[in-house]
């Protein structure tokens, strides 16, 4: 018998996030996911009148391909997957991982080969701009370990987070979108030596209310590319290309990262040297999911932490484009709640959030007690 929580989540993904309409095609890319849940998504799609396509993958197999693959081989795979992506209206990426460090020993040049072929040609160029898509993680025991929780407790947390009332959240975040689109200068202050200034003038703000990511809960834009100056010292650990980084500290001058250190400084700079755009920022976002209160080294969760912001070296999204292009898109999270050292956000000199809580009346509906 299927877990009723799976049925509810499948309904959210198919009918709310992807909003599959009769006759539309939905591509379900399932990576290390229980077949019960993939099957539930297939059945839910059929009930909505859609036509599901399924692509089953494995991180262990992906690693073997990455370690040995050639550029012509990756381009052939990109041709195949791109053709499939170009022929669907909706995409659901459900990504599990038995071992979150499965790709940690794949050389950077091999990672870049994958990113420059399949990821760029299929996902960056087609899936993101041309389909209604949603991506989410699956609560494997490896995620529970990262979160420091038992498997059972983590699964309860996961389904609460992923099936909250996103429509209610969507209504509440409209005020933040309006403020961000009216703002020129942003000033961030935080723990350690964080003191960062930049402009977001003229760049759209995009509401994320469960239509693209599950879990969700952020409004994002992008800084004017050359406007970023100062220091940001992130306090949430981050996992990228299978490597964990802590205490990332970035120094900006006229938009460019001119100094970068972390617990793994060589690997950090290796990523930031991937191409010219990797040392510029493609996204600035404010997070407020009420159920997510601490870092767990999974970016789809951590970037939504209530009282957080994230700042993203690399590629800018087309919806909030600042001119920056890169193979990299690395969301780095700064938590500004008292437990994490506090912090402040100013829009054009006005304090709008202090120590993780919105302090202006139109944004108070986004505080945790009003979203649960």
KAPE-V560891 format. One record per residue. N is the residue number from 1. PHI is phi in whole degrees, -180 to 180 (999 if undefined). Layout:
N|PHI ; N|PHI
//
This chain:
1|999 ; 2|-71 ; 3|-58 ; 4|-59 ; 5|-69 ; 6|-65 ; 7|-61 ; 8|-65 ; 9|-67 ; 10|-59 ; 11|-64 ; 12|-60 ; 13|-68 ; 14|-77 ; 15|-95 ; 16|-104 ; 17|-65 ; 18|-91 ; 19|48 ; 20|-64 ; 21|-105 ; 22|-54 ; 23|91 ; 24|-83 ; 25|-101 ; 26|-120 ; 27|-92 ; 28|-104 ; 29|-101 ; 30|-110 ; 31|-112 ; 32|54 ; 33|-113 ; 34|-56 ; 35|-60 ; 36|-58 ; 37|-73 ; 38|-60 ; 39|-63 ; 40|-64 ; 41|-66 ; 42|-61 ; 43|-64 ; 44|-65 ; 45|-64 ; 46|-60 ; 47|-62 ; 48|-81 ; 49|89 ; 50|-90 ; 51|-121 ; 52|-80 ; 53|-118 ; 54|-125 ; 55|-123 ; 56|-94 ; 57|-136 ; 58|-138 ; 59|-64 ; 60|-63 ; 61|-71 ; 62|-59 ; 63|-64 ; 64|-61 ; 65|-66 ; 66|-64 ; 67|-66 ; 68|-124 ; 69|-71 ; 70|-109 ; 71|-62 ; 72|-60 ; 73|-65 ; 74|-64 ; 75|-68 ; 76|-65 ; 77|-63 ; 78|-65 ; 79|-58 ; 80|-65 ; 81|-70 ; 82|-66 ; 83|-57 ; 84|-64 ; 85|-65 ; 86|-70 ; 87|-108 ; 88|-122 ; 89|-96 ; 90|-136 ; 91|-140 ; 92|-126 ; 93|-108 ; 94|-106 ; 95|-121 ; 96|-106 ; 97|-158 ; 98|-69 ; 99|-139 ; 100|-67 ; 101|-102 ; 102|-57 ; 103|-100 ; 104|-65 ; 105|-103 ; 106|-77 ; 107|-57 ; 108|-60 ; 109|-68 ; 110|-73 ; 111|-61 ; 112|-64 ; 113|-64 ; 114|-64 ; 115|-63 ; 116|-83 ; 117|-116 ; 118|-60 ; 119|-64 ; 120|-68 ; 121|-76 ; 122|-94 ; 123|-92 ; 124|-66 ; 125|-88 ; 126|-119 ; 127|-59 ; 128|-64 ; 129|-84 ; 130|-122 ; 131|-128 ; 132|-86 ; 133|-133 ; 134|-146 ; 135|-127 ; 136|-155 ; 137|-91 ; 138|-111 ; 139|-80 ; 140|-70 ; 141|-55 ; 142|-62 ; 143|-69 ; 144|-61 ; 145|-62 ; 146|-60 ; 147|-81 ; 148|70 ; 149|-128 ; 150|-69 ; 151|-61 ; 152|-65 ; 153|-64 ; 154|-68 ; 155|-62 ; 156|-61 ; 157|-59 ; 158|-60 ; 159|-70 ; 160|-63 ; 161|-64 ; 162|-80 ; 163|-121 ; 164|-70 ; 165|-80 ; 166|-71 ; 167|-65 ; 168|-63 ; 169|-59 ; 170|-60 ; 171|-68 ; 172|-69 ; 173|-82 ; 174|-62 ; 175|-67 ; 176|-69 ; 177|-56 ; 178|-61 ; 179|-65 ; 180|-64 ; 181|-74 ; 182|-97 ; 183|-95 ; 184|-101 ; 185|-96 ; 186|-113 ; 187|-129 ; 188|-109 ; 189|-126 ; 190|-162 ; 191|-64 ; 192|59 ; 193|-111 ; 194|-65 ; 195|-158 ; 196|-130 ; 197|-130 ; 198|-164 ; 199|-109 ; 200|-122 ; 201|-62 ; 202|80 ; 203|-107 ; 204|-59 ; 205|-108 ; 206|-115 ; 207|-84 ; 208|-117 ; 209|-126 ; 210|92 ; 211|-90 ; 212|-123 ; 213|-118 ; 214|-129 ; 215|-71 ; 216|-139 ; 217|134 ; 218|-158 ; 219|-122 ; 220|-123 ; 221|-144 ; 222|-145 ; 223|-74 ; 224|-55 ; 225|-52 ; 226|-98 ; 227|-94 ; 228|-81 ; 229|-143 ; 230|121 ; 231|-128 ; 232|-130 ; 233|-120 ; 234|-73 ; 235|-114 ; 236|-99 ; 237|-64 ; 238|-139 ; 239|-113 ; 240|-141 ; 241|53 ; 242|81 ; 243|-110 ; 244|-90 ; 245|-124 ; 246|-125 ; 247|55 ; 248|-67 ; 249|-127 ; 250|-118 ; 251|-111 ; 252|-112 ; 253|-137 ; 254|51 ; 255|93 ; 256|-100 ; 257|-76 ; 258|-102 ; 259|-150 ; 260|-143 ; 261|-135 ; 262|-164 ; 263|-68 ; 264|-138 ; 265|-58 ; 266|-60 ; 267|-67 ; 268|-58 ; 269|-71 ; 270|-61 ; 271|-68 ; 272|-68 ; 273|-96 ; 274|-60 ; 275|-164 ; 276|-62 ; 277|-71 ; 278|-69 ; 279|-97 ; 280|-118 ; 281|-104 ; 282|-107 ; 283|-157 ; 284|-130 ; 285|-141 ; 286|-114 ; 287|-105 ; 288|-159 ; 289|-71 ; 290|-69 ; 291|-88 ; 292|-107 ; 293|-123 ; 294|-150 ; 295|-77 ; 296|-138 ; 297|59 ; 298|-131 ; 299|-66 ; 300|-64 ; 301|-91 ; 302|-63 ; 303|-71 ; 304|-103 ; 305|-54 ; 306|-60 ; 307|87 ; 308|-114 ; 309|-130 ; 310|-131 ; 311|-131 ; 312|-125 ; 313|-61 ; 314|117 ; 315|-66 ; 316|-92 ; 317|-73 ; 318|-60 ; 319|-68 ; 320|-135 ; 321|-87 ; 322|-114 ; 323|94 ; 324|-91 ; 325|-121 ; 326|-165 ; 327|-73 ; 328|-93 ; 329|-148 ; 330|-117 ; 331|-75 ; 332|-113 ; 333|-111 ; 334|-117 ; 335|-97 ; 336|-115 ; 337|-80 ; 338|-57 ; 339|-63 ; 340|-109 ; 341|107 ; 342|76 ; 343|154 ; 344|-140 ; 345|-123 ; 346|-118 ; 347|-110 ; 348|48 ; 349|85 ; 350|-96 ; 351|-71 ; 352|-111 ; 353|-145 ; 354|-131 ; 355|51 ; 356|85 ; 357|-117 ; 358|-71 ; 359|-115 ; 360|-102 ; 361|-58 ; 362|-72 ; 363|-103 ; 364|-60 ; 365|-60 ; 366|-90 ; 367|-70 ; 368|-53 ; 369|-65 ; 370|-95 ; 371|-109 ; 372|-76
//
